[in-house]
């Protein structure tokens, strides 16, 4: 059986990947970029579509898995081990009443597993032309909008239930 990157005999399709495809994988694995950002950085014009297509190609899937295994063997790091360690750290911090560290460990654990995604929304306002009252109103509007999205998860002393912030 031929090794990865070598051409197969008997006229079968070659298993080589292009330098651009390898750059995409390098960006994705080593630079901690999203799949779209990795494709854009590698020079693909339609980065969203290209990234999905690239990650669905069997030869790239195989190379990606190879690269991950190389990292695991080199650094001894796996997603499973990292998630397990973060859970242990969370539990130890919680037991020590270090709640901020426990929350941070849980946040990182959720991010690693993909259950929590950072999202941001940027609003551009030209405050140079705004009065102090306009700025105060705009800030209040932002706070009101954010308040509607927040949930107070602090258990009430009477019932132990959580309530929505009002």
Buried (B, 14 or more C-beta within 10 A) or exposed (E): EEEEEEEEEEEEEEBBBEEEBBBBBBBBBEEEBEBBBBBBBBEBEEBEEBBEEBBEEEBBEEBBEEBBEEBEEEEEEEEEEBBEEBEEBBEEBBEEEEEEBBEBBBBBBBEBEEEEEEEEEEEEEEEEEEEEEEEEEBEEEEEEEEEEEEEEEEEEEEEEEEEEEE
